[in-house]
Amino acid sequence: AVAVAGCLFLDGRIQTCLVVAPKSVLPVWEREFRTFAAFPYQVKVLEGSVAEREQQLVGPWTEGALRVAVVNYEATWRMEEALARFVKGGLIIADESHRIKTPRAQQSKAMGRLGQVAAYRLMLTGTPVTQNPLDLWSQYRFLDPSIFGRSFYAFRNRYAIMGGYNNYQVVGYRNLDELVEKAHRIAFRITRAECLDLPPEIVQHVPVSLGRKGSTVYWEIEEAAIARLSSDATVSATNILTELLRLQQVAGGWVTTDDGRTVQVGTEKLDALMDLLEDLLSHQARKVIVFCRFVPEIWAILAACEKAGIAAEGLYGETKDRGELVRRFQEEAEPRVMVIQIQTGGLGITLHRADTAIFYSTGWSLADYEQAKARIQRVGQTAEKVQYFHLLARGTV
């Protein structure tokens, strides 16, 4: 993508480049331009309020250099007019483009409109289809609406079989060979196996038995969708999705009560993690990634690491200066452990300094899981093997 931007700039075809990416990936682009751009450029990662970001777009900019603005997806529809003025006639890059797969989402609609303002469009993703083939339509609306048309319903009627209640549910798919052929008219796909000489992957499951308190709370929620932790603390699940969420929280040792408090109900997974880390970190040069779904799990792991004298840091929604944190993990001796919220740090960043990842908990998204695994299994990984450990509470969801 950096090379494409450079060629277009040196050929005099663009003066501006807008990169739209998940928030956790924004610092990566500044570093990648610094590493690979053999042409004059200036990168601005847009930060602050909407007004402050719009002011950064206006300038000042370095004369005679490609002007590159990097912004997160959530900001696109909030500052769409300013972004459209900036990228008009330029190049727009959608990094991790599956973030705009939902047709009705504000950021998807905004990206579709911004794409039509830019002279050139480029999409990057390792997972263009994360749920079903219909994911492609919104991404191609941004890239080239002529391929799949401007009507999602016409697209759906062509490639999906409708049924169920009032004929509103997708019950199957059709014409998929045609869909793939159309998509690849303007797409280039290469697998990791084709382009990288990566070490073998070893996946191991670590079974964990919940203690009496955790098992009781788990059973009560599973049986009656409600658990009483004390006289004033109750956990209830009003629907199946909330119930699944609560059950997974309990498996990790923590649960959120009805009044918003976070209560610890067990340490079994945490104890198993610390035992595993003790073994893994006996290898002096090794670094380890721990992926979690819930922030209380991250806080508990960081506290346990501090108590054990293990240099660890967290990467989650509230983390500031993520780029510097990633740099230190990659280039310096410490931290040796990075504890990452899977939804926040599972995209776009390179952490191949670690050869081991532990999944303390995961979400329900296969795409998030595969992306998280790819943080360590990527270009530059020199270990003889890459290890993935899954902490699994016996008899639980």
N, C-alpha and C positions, 0 to 999 in steps of 0.2 A: 504493500500500500504506500509506503514511503517512497519507493522507487517510482511508482505510477505518478504520485503527486509531483515528484521532482522532474520527471520527463515532461509532464504537461506544463509545468512552470518554465522550464528551460526552452520549450518550444514556443513560449509566448501565448499559450492557450488559456492559462488561468493565472490569477493573482492571489486568490484566496482559497483556503481549504478548511472546511468545517468537519471536525471529527465528533461524532456522537457515540457515546459509550456508556456502559454502566459506571456508576460513581466510583466503585472500587478500582476500576481500570484506568481512570483519568491520568494518574501520575505516570503510568507506563508509557503513554504516547510521547511525553516530553523526553523521556530517556531513550526511546527508540529513535526519535529524530536525531538526538544528539549522537547516537551510536552509528546510524546508517545514512544520514542525509549528506550527500556530497554536492550540495547546492546551497545558496543563501536562503535562510529561513528564519522566522521568529515564531515560537510557539507560546500561546497564552492558554493556560488552563483556567477557564472562567469560574470564579468563586465569588462568594458573598451574596448580597441581595440581588433581585432581578435588576434593579436600577444600576447597581455596581457592575454587574456582568455586562449590561448593555453599554456602559461607559467604557469598559475594557475593549469592547468590540470596536468602538469608534476610534480609539487610538490613544497615544501615538504608536505608530508602527515603524519598524526599520525600513528605510528607503531601499528599493531594489531587492527585497527579499520576499519569499512566499509567506503570506500571512496565514498562520494556522491557529484556529480557535478550537479548543477541546471543551465539550460540554456534556453533561449527563442527560439521559433520555427524559427524565422527569421535568427538566427545565425547558424542553423544546416547545411545548404548547404554551408555556407561561411567557416566553419571550420570542414567539414565533416571528413577529414582524421584524424585530431587530436582526434575528438570524437570517431571515430571508434577504434583507438588504445586504448583509455581509456576504452571503454565499452566492448571490445572483451572478450567473456566468462563471461560477467557480466549480470546485469539486466538493462533494459531500460524501463522507465515509460513514457507514453504519457498522460499527464494531459490535460483535455479538448480536447480530441482527434479529435473532429469534426473540429479542426483547420487544419487537414490534409485530409479533405474529397475531395478536388479538385485534380483529378488524375495528371493533368499537372503542378501543382504548384511546384516550386523548393523545398520548404520545405517538401511537400508530398513525392516527389521522394527521397529526402535525408533520410527521416525517413524510407521509405521502405527499403533502402539499409542498414541503421544502424540497423534496426530490424533483418536483416539476420546475422549481425556480433555478436549480443548479444546472450547469451545462453537462456535468459528468457525475455519475453516481457509482459507488462501489459498496458492496456488502461483504462482510467477513463473518463467518460463523462455522463452528465445527458441528453444530446441531441445528440445521435449518428446520428439521421436523422433530419436534419434541413430544407432541401428543398424537397428531394424526396428519394425513396429507394436506388437510385444509389449512394448516399453518403457513403454507407457502403463499397464499393469496395476498395477505397484507404486506408481506416482504416484497413481493413482486409489484404490488401497487406502487411502492416507493421506487423500485428499480426500473421497471418498464411496464406501465399499465397495459400496453398493447398485447402482451403475451397471454395474460389470463383475464383481461377485460377489467372494467371498472365496477362491475356489479358482483358483490360477494355471493348473492343468492343465485345468480346465473352460474357462477363458478361452482357453488355447492351442488346445484342441480345436475351439473355435468359430471362431477366426480364422486358424489356421495349418493348413497341409497337411503332415502328417508322412510321412517316408519314410526312405530310407537305411538304415544299419546298425540292425537290430532295430527299425526304425520310430521311432527316437529323434531323427532329424534333421528340422529344419524345411526343407522343400523348396519351399514356396510359401505364399501367403496367400489368404484368401477372406473374404467378407462384410465387406469393408473399408468399403463405403458405410455399412453399419449401425454399424461401429465409430466412424467419423467423426461420424455423427449422434448417437450416444450420448455421445461425448466432448464435443461442443459443446453439450450440454444445459446444462452449467454452466461452459463455457469462453468466453472472449472473446479473439479473435485479431485483431491488426491488424499489417499489414506496415510495414516502415520506409518504403516508397515512399508509403504511404497517409497517414502521419502526419508525415513529416519532409521538409523541402526540403534534401536533402543534395547535395554536389557530386559530379560524376562520378568514377568509379574508373578508374585506369589501372594495368594489371598488366604488369610487364616481367620477363623472364627474363634473368639474367646468367650466361652459360655460363662454367665454370671448368674448366681442364684440370689434373688431378692431376699432381704431379711423379713422378720415377722411384721414390722410396721409397714414397710413398703408393700408386702404381699397382701396385707389386710386392706389397705387403702385401694390397691389395684383391684382386688376382688370385689370390694363394695361398689366401686365405680362401674366395673364391668357388669355386675349383677343388677344394680338398681340405679345406675347413673348418678349416684350421690354417695359421698363419704363424709362422716363427721370426724374431724381431726381432734376437736375438743368442744367444749360447751359453746364457744363463740366462733369456731372456725369450721366452715362447711365448704366442700367442693362438690359442685354439681355440673352435670353435662346435659344441656337442654336438647342437643341433637347428636346424631351419629358422628359428625365431623368434630364437634367439641369433645365428645367422648374419646375418640381416637387420639386427639391432641392431649387430653388429660392423661390417658393411659401411657402415652409415650413419655410425658413429663415424669410420671411416677417411676417408670423404668429407669430414668436417668437420675432419680434421687430427689427431685424437686417437683412441687405442684403449686399452682396458683389458686388461692381460695376465692370464694365468691366476692369477697370485699377487696380483692386485688393484692393481697399479701402473697409473698412467695415463701413456702414452708418446706423445710427439708424433711423427707420421709425415709431417707436411707443413704448409705455411703458405699453400697456394694460395688456399683460400677466405678465410682471414684477410686475405691481401694484397688480394684482390679487394674485400672489405668495406671495408678502410681507404681504398682508392682511391675507392670509391663515396661513403663518408662525406666525404672531402675535397671532392668535387664538391658534394654536397648541402649541406654546412655552409658553403659559400661564401656562401650566402644567410644574412645575419646573423641574421635572426629565426627561422630554421627550427630545429625540433627533430625528432628521429628516434627511432623505436622499433626495436630489433633483437630478434627472437624467435629463441630457440635451444631445442633439446631437451635438450642435455647440459650439465651444470655446468662441466666443463673448458673448453668452448667459451666460456662466459660469462667465466670467469677470464681466458682468453687475450685476449678482446676488450677487457675492462676494462684489462688491462695494456698492450695496444697503444694504446688511447685515451690512457692516461696518458702513454705515451712520446711520443705525437703532440701532447700538450697539449690534448686534447679532454676537457671535463668530462663524465664518464660515471659512471653508477651502475647497480648490478645489483639485480634483483628475482627471487629464487629461494627455494628452500625454507628456507634459513638466514637470510634477511633479516629483521631486526627492524624494528619501527615502520614498516610498509609504508605506513600512512596518511600519515605525515609525508613520506615519500619521494615519494608521488604528489602531495601538496600542493605541494612545492617544484618538482617538474617542471611542474606546471600553472601556478603563480603566479610563480615566480622565473626569473631569467635562466639559472641553471644548476641542475641539469645539462642539457646540450643533448642528450645521448643516454641513453636508458634501455635496458639490456640485460635481457631478460625471459625466464625459462624458461617455455615455452609452456603447460606443465601447471599452473604456479603463478600466473602473472599474466595469463592469458588470459581471466579471468572477472570481471565485476562492476565493474571499475575504469574510470574515465573518463580518457582521455589525449588528448583532442582538441586539446591544445596542439601536438601533433605532426600534421603532414599527410602523413607518410611512414613506412611500416613496411617493414623488411627482414627477410625470412625466411632466416636463416642455415641453419637446419634446422627440420624439423617432425616431429611424431609421425605416427601412422597414423590419427588420429581426425579426420574431416572436421568434426565438431562443435567440437573444440578449435581447429581452423584458422579456421573461420568466426567463432567467438567472439573469437579474437585479432584478426582483421581489424576487428571491430566496436569495438575499444577506441578507435580514432581516427575511425571513420566513424559518428558519433553526434550527438545533439543538442548544439549549440554549435560544431560544426565550421564554420569560416568561410572556409576556403581555397577557391580556385577549383577545385582538383582534389585528390583523395587518391591517393597513389601507393603501390603495393605492388611491391617487388622480391623476386625469388626467386633465391638463389644456387644454381645447379644444377651439380654436378660431372658433366662429360661421361662418358657410358658407364657410369654407376653407378646403383645402386638409387634 
